[in-house]
């Protein structure tokens, strides 16, 4: 805990100050974060309250549609402002948390862009948050290095990916920084510290402060970010329209307001991204009370289903009409070194996914592992010889609300239920241990995929349609029986000592609490955050 006269008035640091932390938690940087919080914090609170009000309407049976009040924005001819040279070609992007080795490997991966993630693939322990800022600063100045315990050295190559940073969503607060006794929005911590410390060095290197903005649900939330960006540029003496952002369309409600989100951020935005996994989670969450919106096994809800393909094409059409880039989604597969057949099958799924994206008109895509960069790059090089595909307007594509809300057909299986249990428990166990990005069953899982897994179980328990293909109803009792069986399998596979040290029982308790609750919990990371330091 730290609180002294050098801190801004009303600010208290509740986290321990390790050596080096003072270099990013400087009085001036904290003053900037404090200013953002005092100026915009109440609007964050209001927007989160508005989410709850709208959720009540959805629970009562209202379905979303394109907004009549903003029809003129959708009809009018306008385009986003200038896109910097180093963001013109984003054909392959890699994502990952801000730990030191990951940052180096991702920047060296051969991808065009690295999205350094302070959100879904990072457990926001105090140490991860602050050390992540140190790592990003050292990456910007090219001073970052890392030594493995075995002596292997990691340094940046001469040619590296363009760096983008994803701060936390509006719903996540930083409990280690209190202003007037209240936690500061995590978004202001992640965005504020990175921008304050690095904007000048980024400019000197011919790039700029670039961000990915997550979890937006409507254009009013985008307007808040627009106001934050404009104010930050003025406050720090940065030229207007220097800060550039890409917004993840990863909520079902935002899919109905893509034009409006682009319009609110038009001075700063360069594109939208199909955040597919959070989008599926959002679809379950927003319609969680509806018995007619029950989804089949997660493995059957692919981007080729009508509602997801429609969302992808609408994003391309909307972005290209406005001169913005339409980024494709994440391939969660990772190379499988010890099973050539399984590896070939995984890579075939990646190729099909990326060929669909490039063929439809996306300007780039995401991968979770450096080993997939060459595959995605080859596909986009072949199918997209130009830096981007803004010329693909998809003028003949018409997407309506029914397209975005069509329930995919499929089955619920015991295998799918077990997979959801296993992923939920293993991911949250790792998250509680400080790892927010974890390979499980040959897929790279982050908070979004764990959210889908636990959300589906809640939905299957809640509604009559939640029946396995063998006729059994998914119940709390069946869920708990499978949790115990999956825990026992884990213990047998990894050994008693590793199991005891691995947070699995804590994770199972947390999953049980949120999955069997009468009301749908908005984010599993909110109760889990109270369990970490």
Secondary structure as a PSIPRED ss2 file (coil, helix, strand):
# PSIPRED VFORMAT (PSIPRED V4.0)

   1 X C   1.000  0.000  0.000
   2 X E   0.000  0.000  1.000
   3 X C   1.000  0.000  0.000
   4 X C   1.000  0.000  0.000
   5 X C   1.000  0.000  0.000
   6 X C   1.000  0.000  0.000
   7 X C   1.000  0.000  0.000
   8 X C   1.000  0.000  0.000
   9 X C   1.000  0.000  0.000
  10 X C   1.000  0.000  0.000
  11 X E   0.000  0.000  1.000
  12 X E   0.000  0.000  1.000
  13 X E   0.000  0.000  1.000
  14 X C   1.000  0.000  0.000
  15 X C   1.000  0.000  0.000
  16 X C   1.000  0.000  0.000
  17 X C   1.000  0.000  0.000
  18 X C   1.000  0.000  0.000
  19 X C   1.000  0.000  0.000
  20 X C   1.000  0.000  0.000
  21 X H   0.000  1.000  0.000
  22 X H   0.000  1.000  0.000
  23 X H   0.000  1.000  0.000
  24 X C   1.000  0.000  0.000
  25 X C   1.000  0.000  0.000
  26 X C   1.000  0.000  0.000
  27 X H   0.000  1.000  0.000
  28 X H   0.000  1.000  0.000
  29 X H   0.000  1.000  0.000
  30 X H   0.000  1.000  0.000
  31 X H   0.000  1.000  0.000
  32 X H   0.000  1.000  0.000
  33 X H   0.000  1.000  0.000
  34 X H   0.000  1.000  0.000
  35 X H   0.000  1.000  0.000
  36 X H   0.000  1.000  0.000
  37 X H   0.000  1.000  0.000
  38 X H   0.000  1.000  0.000
  39 X H   0.000  1.000  0.000
  40 X H   0.000  1.000  0.000
  41 X H   0.000  1.000  0.000
  42 X H   0.000  1.000  0.000
  43 X H   0.000  1.000  0.000
  44 X H   0.000  1.000  0.000
  45 X H   0.000  1.000  0.000
  46 X H   0.000  1.000  0.000
  47 X H   0.000  1.000  0.000
  48 X H   0.000  1.000  0.000
  49 X H   0.000  1.000  0.000
  50 X H   0.000  1.000  0.000
  51 X H   0.000  1.000  0.000
  52 X H   0.000  1.000  0.000
  53 X H   0.000  1.000  0.000
  54 X H   0.000  1.000  0.000
  55 X H   0.000  1.000  0.000
  56 X H   0.000  1.000  0.000
  57 X H   0.000  1.000  0.000
  58 X H   0.000  1.000  0.000
  59 X H   0.000  1.000  0.000
  60 X C   1.000  0.000  0.000
  61 X C   1.000  0.000  0.000
  62 X C   1.000  0.000  0.000
  63 X C   1.000  0.000  0.000
  64 X C   1.000  0.000  0.000
  65 X C   1.000  0.000  0.000
  66 X C   1.000  0.000  0.000
  67 X C   1.000  0.000  0.000
  68 X H   0.000  1.000  0.000
  69 X H   0.000  1.000  0.000
  70 X H   0.000  1.000  0.000
  71 X H   0.000  1.000  0.000
  72 X H   0.000  1.000  0.000
  73 X H   0.000  1.000  0.000
  74 X H   0.000  1.000  0.000
  75 X H   0.000  1.000  0.000
  76 X C   1.000  0.000  0.000
  77 X C   1.000  0.000  0.000
  78 X C   1.000  0.000  0.000
  79 X C   1.000  0.000  0.000
  80 X C   1.000  0.000  0.000
  81 X C   1.000  0.000  0.000
  82 X C   1.000  0.000  0.000
  83 X C   1.000  0.000  0.000
  84 X C   1.000  0.000  0.000
  85 X H   0.000  1.000  0.000
  86 X H   0.000  1.000  0.000
  87 X H   0.000  1.000  0.000
  88 X C   1.000  0.000  0.000
  89 X C   1.000  0.000  0.000
  90 X C   1.000  0.000  0.000
  91 X C   1.000  0.000  0.000
  92 X E   0.000  0.000  1.000
  93 X E   0.000  0.000  1.000
  94 X E   0.000  0.000  1.000
  95 X E   0.000  0.000  1.000
  96 X E   0.000  0.000  1.000
  97 X E   0.000  0.000  1.000
  98 X C   1.000  0.000  0.000
  99 X C   1.000  0.000  0.000
 100 X H   0.000  1.000  0.000
 101 X H   0.000  1.000  0.000
 102 X H   0.000  1.000  0.000
 103 X H   0.000  1.000  0.000
 104 X H   0.000  1.000  0.000
 105 X H   0.000  1.000  0.000
 106 X H   0.000  1.000  0.000
 107 X H   0.000  1.000  0.000
 108 X C   1.000  0.000  0.000
 109 X C   1.000  0.000  0.000
 110 X C   1.000  0.000  0.000
 111 X C   1.000  0.000  0.000
 112 X C   1.000  0.000  0.000
 113 X E   0.000  0.000  1.000
 114 X E   0.000  0.000  1.000
 115 X E   0.000  0.000  1.000
 116 X E   0.000  0.000  1.000
 117 X E   0.000  0.000  1.000
 118 X C   1.000  0.000  0.000
 119 X C   1.000  0.000  0.000
 120 X C   1.000  0.000  0.000
 121 X C   1.000  0.000  0.000
 122 X C   1.000  0.000  0.000
 123 X C   1.000  0.000  0.000
 124 X C   1.000  0.000  0.000
 125 X C   1.000  0.000  0.000
 126 X H   0.000  1.000  0.000
 127 X H   0.000  1.000  0.000
 128 X H   0.000  1.000  0.000
 129 X H   0.000  1.000  0.000
 130 X H   0.000  1.000  0.000
 131 X H   0.000  1.000  0.000
 132 X H   0.000  1.000  0.000
 133 X H   0.000  1.000  0.000
 134 X H   0.000  1.000  0.000
 135 X H   0.000  1.000  0.000
 136 X H   0.000  1.000  0.000
 137 X H   0.000  1.000  0.000
 138 X H   0.000  1.000  0.000
 139 X H   0.000  1.000  0.000
 140 X H   0.000  1.000  0.000
 141 X C   1.000  0.000  0.000
 142 X C   1.000  0.000  0.000
 143 X C   1.000  0.000  0.000
 144 X C   1.000  0.000  0.000
 145 X E   0.000  0.000  1.000
 146 X E   0.000  0.000  1.000
 147 X E   0.000  0.000  1.000
 148 X C   1.000  0.000  0.000
 149 X C   1.000  0.000  0.000
 150 X C   1.000  0.000  0.000
 151 X C   1.000  0.000  0.000
 152 X C   1.000  0.000  0.000
 153 X E   0.000  0.000  1.000
 154 X E   0.000  0.000  1.000
 155 X E   0.000  0.000  1.000
 156 X C   1.000  0.000  0.000
 157 X C   1.000  0.000  0.000
 158 X C   1.000  0.000  0.000
 159 X C   1.000  0.000  0.000
 160 X C   1.000  0.000  0.000
 161 X C   1.000  0.000  0.000
 162 X E   0.000  0.000  1.000
 163 X E   0.000  0.000  1.000
 164 X E   0.000  0.000  1.000
 165 X E   0.000  0.000  1.000
 166 X E   0.000  0.000  1.000
 167 X C   1.000  0.000  0.000
 168 X C   1.000  0.000  0.000
 169 X C   1.000  0.000  0.000
 170 X C   1.000  0.000  0.000
 171 X C   1.000  0.000  0.000
 172 X C   1.000  0.000  0.000
 173 X E   0.000  0.000  1.000
 174 X E   0.000  0.000  1.000
 175 X E   0.000  0.000  1.000
 176 X E   0.000  0.000  1.000
 177 X E   0.000  0.000  1.000
 178 X E   0.000  0.000  1.000
 179 X E   0.000  0.000  1.000
 180 X C   1.000  0.000  0.000
 181 X C   1.000  0.000  0.000
 182 X E   0.000  0.000  1.000
 183 X E   0.000  0.000  1.000
 184 X E   0.000  0.000  1.000
 185 X E   0.000  0.000  1.000
 186 X H   0.000  1.000  0.000
 187 X H   0.000  1.000  0.000
 188 X H   0.000  1.000  0.000
 189 X H   0.000  1.000  0.000
 190 X H   0.000  1.000  0.000
 191 X H   0.000  1.000  0.000
 192 X H   0.000  1.000  0.000
 193 X H   0.000  1.000  0.000
 194 X H   0.000  1.000  0.000
 195 X H   0.000  1.000  0.000
 196 X H   0.000  1.000  0.000
 197 X H   0.000  1.000  0.000
 198 X H   0.000  1.000  0.000
 199 X H   0.000  1.000  0.000
 200 X H   0.000  1.000  0.000
 201 X H   0.000  1.000  0.000
 202 X H   0.000  1.000  0.000
 203 X H   0.000  1.000  0.000
 204 X H   0.000  1.000  0.000
 205 X C   1.000  0.000  0.000
 206 X C   1.000  0.000  0.000
 207 X C   1.000  0.000  0.000
 208 X C   1.000  0.000  0.000
 209 X C   1.000  0.000  0.000
 210 X E   0.000  0.000  1.000
 211 X E   0.000  0.000  1.000
 212 X E   0.000  0.000  1.000
 213 X E   0.000  0.000  1.000
 214 X C   1.000  0.000  0.000
 215 X C   1.000  0.000  0.000
 216 X C   1.000  0.000  0.000
 217 X C   1.000  0.000  0.000
 218 X C   1.000  0.000  0.000
 219 X H   0.000  1.000  0.000
 220 X H   0.000  1.000  0.000
 221 X H   0.000  1.000  0.000
 222 X H   0.000  1.000  0.000
 223 X H   0.000  1.000  0.000
 224 X H   0.000  1.000  0.000
 225 X H   0.000  1.000  0.000
 226 X H   0.000  1.000  0.000
 227 X H   0.000  1.000  0.000
 228 X H   0.000  1.000  0.000
 229 X H   0.000  1.000  0.000
 230 X H   0.000  1.000  0.000
 231 X H   0.000  1.000  0.000
 232 X H   0.000  1.000  0.000
 233 X H   0.000  1.000  0.000
 234 X H   0.000  1.000  0.000
 235 X H   0.000  1.000  0.000
 236 X H   0.000  1.000  0.000
 237 X C   1.000  0.000  0.000
 238 X C   1.000  0.000  0.000
 239 X C   1.000  0.000  0.000
 240 X C   1.000  0.000  0.000
 241 X C   1.000  0.000  0.000
 242 X C   1.000  0.000  0.000
 243 X C   1.000  0.000  0.000
 244 X E   0.000  0.000  1.000
 245 X E   0.000  0.000  1.000
 246 X E   0.000  0.000  1.000
 247 X E   0.000  0.000  1.000
 248 X E   0.000  0.000  1.000
 249 X E   0.000  0.000  1.000
 250 X C   1.000  0.000  0.000
 251 X C   1.000  0.000  0.000
 252 X H   0.000  1.000  0.000
 253 X H   0.000  1.000  0.000
 254 X H   0.000  1.000  0.000
 255 X H   0.000  1.000  0.000
 256 X C   1.000  0.000  0.000
 257 X C   1.000  0.000  0.000
 258 X H   0.000  1.000  0.000
 259 X H   0.000  1.000  0.000
 260 X H   0.000  1.000  0.000
 261 X H   0.000  1.000  0.000
 262 X H   0.000  1.000  0.000
 263 X H   0.000  1.000  0.000
 264 X H   0.000  1.000  0.000
 265 X C   1.000  0.000  0.000
 266 X C   1.000  0.000  0.000
 267 X C   1.000  0.000  0.000
 268 X C   1.000  0.000  0.000
 269 X E   0.000  0.000  1.000
 270 X E   0.000  0.000  1.000
 271 X E   0.000  0.000  1.000
 272 X E   0.000  0.000  1.000
 273 X E   0.000  0.000  1.000
 274 X E   0.000  0.000  1.000
 275 X C   1.000  0.000  0.000
 276 X H   0.000  1.000  0.000
 277 X H   0.000  1.000  0.000
 278 X H   0.000  1.000  0.000
 279 X H   0.000  1.000  0.000
 280 X H   0.000  1.000  0.000
 281 X H   0.000  1.000  0.000
 282 X H   0.000  1.000  0.000
 283 X H   0.000  1.000  0.000
 284 X H   0.000  1.000  0.000
 285 X H   0.000  1.000  0.000
 286 X H   0.000  1.000  0.000
 287 X C   1.000  0.000  0.000
 288 X C   1.000  0.000  0.000
 289 X C   1.000  0.000  0.000
 290 X C   1.000  0.000  0.000
 291 X H   0.000  1.000  0.000
 292 X H   0.000  1.000  0.000
 293 X H   0.000  1.000  0.000
 294 X C   1.000  0.000  0.000
 295 X C   1.000  0.000  0.000
 296 X C   1.000  0.000  0.000
 297 X C   1.000  0.000  0.000
 298 X H   0.000  1.000  0.000
 299 X H   0.000  1.000  0.000
 300 X H   0.000  1.000  0.000
 301 X C   1.000  0.000  0.000
 302 X C   1.000  0.000  0.000
 303 X C   1.000  0.000  0.000
 304 X C   1.000  0.000  0.000
 305 X C   1.000  0.000  0.000
 306 X H   0.000  1.000  0.000
 307 X H   0.000  1.000  0.000
 308 X H   0.000  1.000  0.000
 309 X H   0.000  1.000  0.000
 310 X H   0.000  1.000  0.000
 311 X H   0.000  1.000  0.000
 312 X H   0.000  1.000  0.000
 313 X H   0.000  1.000  0.000
 314 X H   0.000  1.000  0.000
 315 X H   0.000  1.000  0.000
 316 X H   0.000  1.000  0.000
 317 X H   0.000  1.000  0.000
 318 X H   0.000  1.000  0.000
 319 X H   0.000  1.000  0.000
 320 X H   0.000  1.000  0.000
 321 X H   0.000  1.000  0.000
 322 X C   1.000  0.000  0.000
 323 X C   1.000  0.000  0.000
 324 X C   1.000  0.000  0.000
 325 X E   0.000  0.000  1.000
 326 X E   0.000  0.000  1.000
 327 X E   0.000  0.000  1.000
 328 X E   0.000  0.000  1.000
 329 X E   0.000  0.000  1.000
 330 X E   0.000  0.000  1.000
 331 X E   0.000  0.000  1.000
 332 X C   1.000  0.000  0.000
 333 X E   0.000  0.000  1.000
 334 X C   1.000  0.000  0.000
 335 X C   1.000  0.000  0.000
 336 X C   1.000  0.000  0.000
 337 X C   1.000  0.000  0.000
 338 X C   1.000  0.000  0.000
 339 X C   1.000  0.000  0.000
 340 X H   0.000  1.000  0.000
 341 X H   0.000  1.000  0.000
 342 X H   0.000  1.000  0.000
 343 X H   0.000  1.000  0.000
 344 X H   0.000  1.000  0.000
 345 X H   0.000  1.000  0.000
 346 X H   0.000  1.000  0.000
 347 X H   0.000  1.000  0.000
 348 X H   0.000  1.000  0.000
 349 X H   0.000  1.000  0.000
 350 X H   0.000  1.000  0.000
 351 X H   0.000  1.000  0.000
 352 X H   0.000  1.000  0.000
 353 X H   0.000  1.000  0.000
 354 X H   0.000  1.000  0.000
 355 X H   0.000  1.000  0.000
 356 X H   0.000  1.000  0.000
 357 X H   0.000  1.000  0.000
 358 X H   0.000  1.000  0.000
 359 X H   0.000  1.000  0.000
 360 X H   0.000  1.000  0.000
 361 X C   1.000  0.000  0.000
 362 X C   1.000  0.000  0.000
 363 X C   1.000  0.000  0.000
 364 X E   0.000  0.000  1.000
 365 X E   0.000  0.000  1.000
 366 X E   0.000  0.000  1.000
 367 X E   0.000  0.000  1.000
 368 X C   1.000  0.000  0.000
 369 X C   1.000  0.000  0.000
 370 X H   0.000  1.000  0.000
 371 X H   0.000  1.000  0.000
 372 X H   0.000  1.000  0.000
 373 X H   0.000  1.000  0.000
 374 X H   0.000  1.000  0.000
 375 X H   0.000  1.000  0.000
 376 X H   0.000  1.000  0.000
 377 X H   0.000  1.000  0.000
 378 X H   0.000  1.000  0.000
 379 X H   0.000  1.000  0.000
 380 X H   0.000  1.000  0.000
 381 X H   0.000  1.000  0.000
 382 X H   0.000  1.000  0.000
 383 X H   0.000  1.000  0.000
 384 X C   1.000  0.000  0.000
 385 X C   1.000  0.000  0.000
 386 X C   1.000  0.000  0.000
 387 X C   1.000  0.000  0.000
 388 X C   1.000  0.000  0.000
 389 X C   1.000  0.000  0.000
 390 X C   1.000  0.000  0.000
 391 X C   1.000  0.000  0.000
 392 X C   1.000  0.000  0.000
 393 X C   1.000  0.000  0.000
 394 X C   1.000  0.000  0.000
 395 X C   1.000  0.000  0.000
 396 X C   1.000  0.000  0.000
 397 X C   1.000  0.000  0.000
 398 X C   1.000  0.000  0.000
 399 X C   1.000  0.000  0.000
 400 X C   1.000  0.000  0.000
 401 X H   0.000  1.000  0.000
 402 X H   0.000  1.000  0.000
 403 X H   0.000  1.000  0.000
 404 X H   0.000  1.000  0.000
 405 X C   1.000  0.000  0.000
 406 X C   1.000  0.000  0.000
 407 X C   1.000  0.000  0.000
 408 X C   1.000  0.000  0.000
 409 X C   1.000  0.000  0.000
 410 X C   1.000  0.000  0.000
 411 X C   1.000  0.000  0.000
 412 X C   1.000  0.000  0.000
 413 X C   1.000  0.000  0.000
 414 X H   0.000  1.000  0.000
 415 X H   0.000  1.000  0.000
 416 X H   0.000  1.000  0.000
 417 X H   0.000  1.000  0.000
 418 X H   0.000  1.000  0.000
 419 X H   0.000  1.000  0.000
 420 X H   0.000  1.000  0.000
 421 X H   0.000  1.000  0.000
 422 X H   0.000  1.000  0.000
 423 X H   0.000  1.000  0.000
 424 X H   0.000  1.000  0.000
 425 X H   0.000  1.000  0.000
 426 X H   0.000  1.000  0.000
 427 X H   0.000  1.000  0.000
 428 X H   0.000  1.000  0.000
 429 X H   0.000  1.000  0.000
 430 X H   0.000  1.000  0.000
 431 X H   0.000  1.000  0.000
 432 X H   0.000  1.000  0.000
 433 X C   1.000  0.000  0.000
 434 X C   1.000  0.000  0.000
 435 X C   1.000  0.000  0.000
 436 X C   1.000  0.000  0.000
 437 X C   1.000  0.000  0.000
 438 X E   0.000  0.000  1.000
 439 X E   0.000  0.000  1.000
 440 X E   0.000  0.000  1.000
 441 X C   1.000  0.000  0.000
 442 X C   1.000  0.000  0.000
 443 X E   0.000  0.000  1.000
 444 X E   0.000  0.000  1.000
 445 X E   0.000  0.000  1.000
 446 X C   1.000  0.000  0.000
 447 X H   0.000  1.000  0.000
 448 X H   0.000  1.000  0.000
 449 X H   0.000  1.000  0.000
 450 X H   0.000  1.000  0.000
 451 X H   0.000  1.000  0.000
 452 X H   0.000  1.000  0.000
 453 X H   0.000  1.000  0.000
 454 X H   0.000  1.000  0.000
 455 X H   0.000  1.000  0.000
 456 X H   0.000  1.000  0.000
 457 X H   0.000  1.000  0.000
 458 X H   0.000  1.000  0.000
 459 X H   0.000  1.000  0.000
 460 X H   0.000  1.000  0.000
 461 X H   0.000  1.000  0.000
 462 X H   0.000  1.000  0.000
 463 X C   1.000  0.000  0.000
 464 X C   1.000  0.000  0.000
 465 X C   1.000  0.000  0.000
 466 X C   1.000  0.000  0.000
 467 X E   0.000  0.000  1.000
 468 X C   1.000  0.000  0.000
 469 X C   1.000  0.000  0.000
 470 X C   1.000  0.000  0.000
 471 X C   1.000  0.000  0.000
 472 X C   1.000  0.000  0.000
 473 X E   0.000  0.000  1.000
 474 X C   1.000  0.000  0.000
 475 X C   1.000  0.000  0.000
 476 X H   0.000  1.000  0.000
 477 X H   0.000  1.000  0.000
 478 X H   0.000  1.000  0.000
 479 X H   0.000  1.000  0.000
 480 X H   0.000  1.000  0.000
 481 X H   0.000  1.000  0.000
 482 X H   0.000  1.000  0.000
 483 X H   0.000  1.000  0.000
 484 X H   0.000  1.000  0.000
 485 X H   0.000  1.000  0.000
 486 X H   0.000  1.000  0.000
 487 X H   0.000  1.000  0.000
 488 X H   0.000  1.000  0.000
 489 X H   0.000  1.000  0.000
 490 X H   0.000  1.000  0.000
 491 X H   0.000  1.000  0.000
 492 X H   0.000  1.000  0.000
 493 X H   0.000  1.000  0.000
 494 X H   0.000  1.000  0.000
 495 X C   1.000  0.000  0.000
 496 X H   0.000  1.000  0.000
 497 X H   0.000  1.000  0.000
 498 X H   0.000  1.000  0.000
 499 X H   0.000  1.000  0.000
 500 X H   0.000  1.000  0.000
 501 X H   0.000  1.000  0.000
 502 X C   1.000  0.000  0.000
 503 X C   1.000  0.000  0.000
 504 X H   0.000  1.000  0.000
 505 X H   0.000  1.000  0.000
 506 X H   0.000  1.000  0.000
 507 X H   0.000  1.000  0.000
 508 X H   0.000  1.000  0.000
 509 X H   0.000  1.000  0.000
 510 X H   0.000  1.000  0.000
 511 X H   0.000  1.000  0.000
 512 X H   0.000  1.000  0.000
 513 X H   0.000  1.000  0.000
 514 X H   0.000  1.000  0.000
 515 X H   0.000  1.000  0.000
 516 X C   1.000  0.000  0.000
 517 X C   1.000  0.000  0.000
 518 X C   1.000  0.000  0.000
 519 X C   1.000  0.000  0.000
 520 X C   1.000  0.000  0.000
 521 X C   1.000  0.000  0.000
 522 X C   1.000  0.000  0.000
 523 X C   1.000  0.000  0.000
 524 X H   0.000  1.000  0.000
 525 X H   0.000  1.000  0.000
 526 X H   0.000  1.000  0.000
 527 X H   0.000  1.000  0.000
 528 X H   0.000  1.000  0.000
 529 X H   0.000  1.000  0.000
 530 X C   1.000  0.000  0.000
 531 X C   1.000  0.000  0.000
 532 X C   1.000  0.000  0.000
 533 X C   1.000  0.000  0.000
